[in-house]
Amino acid sequence: MPPEPTAVRVWDLPTRSFHWLLAACVIGSVVSANIGGNAMVWHFRLGYVVFTLLAFRILWGLVGGRWSRFASFIYAPATTLRYLRGQSRAEEHHDVGHNPLGAFSVFGLLALLAVQVGTGLFADDDISNTGPLIKFVSSATSALLTKWHNSFGQWLIITLVVLHVAAILFYLLKKDQNLVRPMLVGDKALAPDVPASIDSGASRLLALLLFSACAAGVAWVVGLGG
């Protein structure tokens, strides 16, 4: 008889905070960009917060909780193929953190957001808004980066977000797996032998220090254009 499931901490508080803050900032960035005008002030501010969040997530992917670390969801091609065939091994714990398809989505979205933030730093809308580092590139380069930032990059991000939401609905409706609740409360009902993520006061303090350092770093980068 299999053991009764128990609440296992999968997503630590820093990871959950990152997730929801990033979602709010991405939505706010898209909305403010489409409104334009005075809303562009908030577009820039939200972009800097996204920059900070991405830098933090890279660091937290190295030292964060067990299931937030990149090492827990970087999969070999053979592992991904087994997952797609429904042949996952028990010790791979694909039902705990990010499964191979979820990992692909996470890395893709993080990479795309990094490119979007990077291009925004050098963008020029030819009206009254320019990225803080525009002086470091030629007008031709700025125009190219601006085109990506305002069109291709924005629509790719929207597409990935829509696919992300669709995947959540698929797992909820077709597989009866609620992926949102664990990202809210942190725990999943799993076998008691599944390793939990550390989510202690010390780890949360470390996350706060890392986030503060990232924010200071972003402020320094933005200030280079002053």
matplotlib code that plots the C-alpha trace (Angstrom):
import matplotlib.pyplot as plt

x = [0.0, 1.5, 2.1, -0.4, 0.5, 1.8, 2.3, 5.8, 7.3, 8.1, 8.1, 9.9, 8.6, 11.3, 10.4, 6.7, 7.2, 9.4, 6.7, 3.8, 5.8, 7.1, 3.6, 2.3, 5.2, 5.0, 1.3, 1.9, 4.7, 2.6, -0.4, 1.7, 3.5, 0.2, -1.2, 1.9, 2.1, 2.6, 2.2, 5.7, 7.1, 5.7, 6.8, 10.4, 10.0, 8.4, 11.1, 13.8, 11.9, 11.8, 15.5, 16.0, 13.8, 15.6, 19.0, 17.7, 16.2, 19.5, 21.2, 18.3, 18.5, 21.9, 21.4, 17.6, 15.3, 15.7, 13.0, 13.9, 17.4, 18.2, 19.9, 16.5, 15.0, 17.7, 16.9, 18.8, 17.2, 16.7, 14.8, 12.6, 11.8, 10.9, 8.6, 6.8, 6.3, 4.9, 7.9, 9.2, 11.1, 9.9, 13.2, 13.0, 10.1, 8.6, 5.4, 7.1, 8.8, 9.0, 8.6, 10.6, 8.0, 7.5, 11.3, 11.5, 8.7, 10.5, 13.9, 12.3, 10.4, 13.3, 15.6, 13.0, 12.4, 16.1, 16.3, 13.3, 14.8, 18.2, 16.7, 14.6, 17.8, 18.8, 15.4, 14.1, 10.5, 11.3, 8.9, 10.1, 11.2, 14.7, 16.4, 18.9, 21.9, 21.1, 24.2, 26.3, 25.0, 24.6, 21.2, 21.0, 21.6, 19.1, 16.5, 17.0, 16.7, 13.7, 11.9, 12.5, 11.4, 8.2, 7.0, 8.6, 9.7, 6.4, 4.3, 6.5, 6.2, 2.4, 2.4, 4.5, 2.3, -0.9, 0.7, 1.7, -1.8, -3.2, -0.9, -2.1, -5.7, -4.8, -3.3, -6.3, -9.0, -7.5, -5.1, -6.8, -3.6, -3.8, -0.5, -1.5, -2.2, 1.3, 2.7, 0.5, 0.9, 4.2, 3.2, 2.1, 0.5, 3.3, 4.8, 6.6, 10.0, 10.0, 12.8, 11.4, 12.8, 14.4, 12.2, 13.6, 14.0, 17.7, 17.0, 14.4, 16.9, 19.5, 16.9, 16.2, 19.9, 20.4, 17.4, 18.7, 22.1, 20.4, 18.4, 21.6, 23.2, 20.3, 20.4, 24.1, 23.6, 20.8, 22.9, 25.6, 23.6, 23.2]
y = [0.0, 3.4, 5.9, 8.7, 11.9, 14.7, 18.4, 19.0, 22.5, 22.7, 26.5, 28.6, 32.1, 33.9, 31.9, 32.5, 36.2, 36.3, 34.5, 36.8, 40.0, 39.1, 38.3, 41.6, 43.6, 42.0, 42.7, 46.3, 46.7, 45.6, 47.7, 50.9, 50.5, 50.3, 53.3, 55.4, 59.0, 59.6, 55.8, 55.3, 56.5, 53.3, 51.3, 52.2, 51.6, 48.2, 47.3, 48.1, 45.9, 43.0, 43.5, 43.2, 40.1, 38.4, 39.0, 37.7, 34.6, 33.7, 33.8, 32.1, 29.3, 28.6, 28.9, 28.8, 26.0, 22.4, 22.7, 26.3, 25.5, 25.2, 21.9, 20.4, 21.1, 21.0, 17.8, 15.7, 15.0, 11.3, 12.3, 14.7, 11.9, 9.5, 12.1, 12.7, 8.9, 8.7, 6.7, 9.0, 7.2, 7.7, 9.1, 11.9, 13.5, 15.1, 15.7, 17.8, 20.9, 21.8, 18.9, 18.9, 20.8, 23.3, 23.7, 24.5, 27.2, 28.7, 29.0, 30.3, 33.0, 34.1, 34.3, 36.2, 38.7, 39.2, 40.1, 42.4, 44.2, 44.5, 45.9, 48.4, 49.9, 51.1, 51.8, 55.1, 55.7, 58.8, 60.8, 61.6, 58.3, 56.7, 53.9, 54.9, 53.4, 54.7, 56.9, 53.7, 52.6, 54.1, 55.3, 52.4, 49.9, 51.6, 51.5, 47.8, 47.1, 49.3, 47.4, 44.2, 45.6, 47.2, 44.4, 41.0, 40.8, 42.1, 39.7, 36.7, 37.4, 37.7, 34.4, 32.6, 34.0, 32.8, 29.3, 29.3, 30.0, 27.4, 24.8, 25.5, 25.2, 21.9, 20.4, 21.5, 20.4, 17.3, 16.0, 17.4, 19.0, 22.5, 24.1, 27.5, 26.6, 25.3, 28.6, 30.4, 28.4, 26.7, 23.1, 20.1, 16.8, 14.3, 11.1, 11.8, 10.7, 13.6, 16.0, 19.4, 22.9, 24.8, 27.8, 29.1, 32.5, 32.4, 31.5, 34.2, 36.7, 35.6, 36.1, 39.6, 40.5, 39.0, 41.0, 44.2, 43.6, 43.0, 46.2, 48.1, 46.6, 47.5, 51.1, 51.3, 50.0, 52.4, 55.3, 54.6, 56.6, 59.6]
z = [0.0, -1.1, 1.7, 2.2, 0.5, 2.7, 2.3, 0.9, 0.5, -3.2, -4.0, -1.4, -0.6, -2.7, -5.8, -5.3, -4.8, -7.9, -10.0, -9.1, -9.2, -12.6, -13.9, -12.6, -14.0, -17.4, -17.6, -16.5, -19.0, -21.9, -20.8, -20.2, -23.5, -25.4, -23.5, -24.2, -23.2, -19.4, -18.8, -20.3, -17.0, -15.5, -18.5, -17.7, -14.0, -14.5, -17.0, -14.3, -11.8, -14.4, -14.9, -11.2, -10.9, -13.8, -12.2, -8.9, -10.5, -12.0, -8.6, -6.9, -9.5, -8.1, -4.3, -3.9, -2.7, -4.0, -6.7, -7.7, -8.6, -12.3, -11.6, -10.7, -14.0, -16.6, -18.4, -20.9, -24.2, -23.3, -20.1, -22.1, -24.6, -21.8, -20.3, -23.6, -23.9, -20.4, -19.2, -16.5, -13.7, -10.1, -9.0, -11.6, -9.7, -12.8, -10.9, -8.2, -9.7, -13.4, -15.7, -19.0, -20.9, -18.1, -17.8, -21.6, -21.0, -18.0, -19.7, -22.9, -21.1, -19.0, -22.0, -24.0, -21.2, -20.8, -24.5, -24.2, -21.2, -22.9, -26.1, -24.1, -22.6, -26.0, -27.6, -29.0, -29.9, -31.9, -29.8, -26.3, -24.7, -25.0, -23.2, -20.5, -22.4, -25.9, -26.0, -26.2, -29.6, -33.0, -34.2, -36.7, -33.9, -31.7, -34.5, -34.9, -31.2, -31.0, -33.8, -31.9, -28.6, -29.9, -32.2, -32.3, -28.7, -27.3, -29.3, -28.6, -24.9, -25.1, -27.1, -24.5, -21.6, -23.4, -23.9, -20.3, -19.1, -21.6, -20.2, -16.7, -17.8, -19.6, -16.5, -14.4, -16.7, -18.3, -15.7, -12.5, -11.4, -9.9, -10.7, -9.4, -5.8, -5.0, -6.4, -4.0, -0.8, -1.6, -0.8, -2.8, -1.6, -2.4, -1.2, 2.1, 0.7, -1.8, -0.8, 0.2, -0.6, 2.2, 3.0, 6.3, 7.7, 6.8, 3.2, 2.9, 4.4, 1.8, -0.9, 0.3, 0.3, -3.2, -4.5, -2.9, -4.5, -7.9, -7.5, -6.7, -9.7, -12.0, -10.7, -11.4, -15.0, -15.7, -14.2, -16.7, -19.3, -17.1]

ax = plt.figure().add_subplot(projection="3d")
ax.plot(x, y, z, "-o")
ax.set_aspect("equal")
plt.show()
